[in-house]
Structures are given as structure tokens and as C-alpha cells.
Amino acid sequence: MVCMNLPKHLCYCIKNVYLVGIIPRPSEPKLHHINHLLCPLVDKLLQLWYAGAYYTKTAEHPFGCLIHCAMVILICDTQALKKTLGLPAITSLEGFCSFC
């Protein structure tokens, strides 16, 4: 999970990525197992959506600010994904390869 409010060059830095979970192989887990694992994350996101979190100081707000969070689920093909996230096109020579 990444924070899309950060500048593009900082969004996917390892220090700004939150790993929600890893699903072990070789078989796909049952739905009730996944729901059990995601429940704490959903509870925290609901709290951040309704009540928010107060940061005492940020780079743009030296006296602090209240933030609210949301999770956006995006299901699409590669071309739409790149447009939505503001990444370079598949044929672009600049940027990173999304398949590597």
C-alpha cells in the first residue's frame, strides 16, 4: 500500500510502502482466512476515515494538521493503471518497467 499524496519520485520508495500481508503458497487461502487477516487493517482505515489522525508538524503545516485516509482499489489493465497512477506509457523510454 502506498501514499498517493506524495510526489511521484517518493511514492514507491521502500520507506513509504506499507506491506499489508503476504499470502503463503502453494494453495490459495479461503475467503474467511483473508477476511481475518484484513480485519485489523480495515478497522484502522475506518478510524482514519471518520476520526482522522492529527500530525503535530509537517513540512507544509508547521503547526500541524488533521488528515483523513481512504483506500482506493483499482482493477484495470496495464495501460489504464499507468494513466491513473501517472506513470510513463509502456512504450516510453523513460521511467521503470512495470513488468520487471
Secondary structure, DSSP 8 states (H G I E B T S, - for coil): -B-TTS-HHHHTSGGGB-------SSS---HHHHHHHHHHHHHHHHHHHHT-EEES--SS-TT-EEE----------HHHHHHHHT---TT-SSS--TT-
